[in-house]
Amino acid sequence: MEAARLKALRQYEILDTPAEAAFNRLSRIASLIFETPIALVSLIDKDRQWIKSRVESAPSKGTAISAFLPLPDAK
């Protein structure tokens, strides 16, 4: 499943590309719906996280941010 996700991510050729209005709109909508001062659209590659969009409605000083990263299966 992980290999398929990474393959799909690479096929989109979206990593290392500039910000786009559509992703910024998604970030603004998420910020409004969840009433958060910051919202991100991030893409998780094999070895890194690429932040495609970030919006802030308030200064980030003192703001706590939660990040969700997939962990490899324990074997």
C-alpha positions in Angstrom: 0.0 0.0 0.0 2.8 2.4 0.9 4.6 1.7 -2.4 1.4 2.5 -4.3 1.0 5.7 -2.4 4.5 6.9 -3.2 4.2 5.9 -6.8 1.0 7.9 -7.1 2.6 10.9 -5.4 5.5 10.8 -7.8 3.2 10.5 -10.8 1.5 13.7 -9.9 4.9 15.5 -10.2 3.9 17.9 -7.5 6.8 17.8 -5.1 9.2 20.8 -5.2 6.6 22.9 -7.1 5.6 26.4 -6.2 2.4 27.2 -4.2 -0.9 27.0 -6.2 -4.1 28.9 -5.7 -6.2 25.7 -5.5 -4.1 24.3 -2.6 -4.1 27.7 -0.8 -7.9 27.7 -1.0 -8.0 24.3 0.6 -5.8 25.5 3.4 -8.0 28.6 4.0 -11.1 26.4 4.0 -9.6 24.0 6.5 -8.5 26.8 8.7 -12.1 28.2 8.7 -13.8 24.9 9.2 -11.6 23.8 12.1 -11.1 27.3 13.4 -7.3 27.1 13.5 -4.9 30.0 12.9 -2.7 27.9 10.7 -3.5 25.2 8.1 -1.2 23.3 5.8 -1.4 21.0 2.8 1.6 18.7 3.1 2.7 15.8 1.0 4.7 13.0 2.6 7.4 11.5 0.4 9.5 8.5 1.4 12.1 10.6 3.3 10.5 14.1 3.7 7.5 16.2 4.1 6.8 18.8 1.3 4.6 21.7 2.4 2.6 22.6 -0.7 0.4 25.3 1.0 0.4 27.2 4.3 -1.9 29.9 5.4 -1.8 31.8 8.7 -4.6 34.0 9.9 -2.7 35.0 13.1 1.0 35.4 14.0 2.5 31.9 14.7 4.3 33.1 17.9 3.1 30.9 20.7 0.9 28.8 18.4 1.1 25.0 18.9 1.1 22.9 15.7 0.3 19.3 15.5 1.8 17.2 12.7 0.8 13.8 11.6 3.5 11.6 10.1 3.1 8.0 9.1 5.3 5.5 10.9 6.8 2.4 9.3 5.1 -0.9 10.2 6.8 -2.5 13.2 8.3 -5.8 12.2 
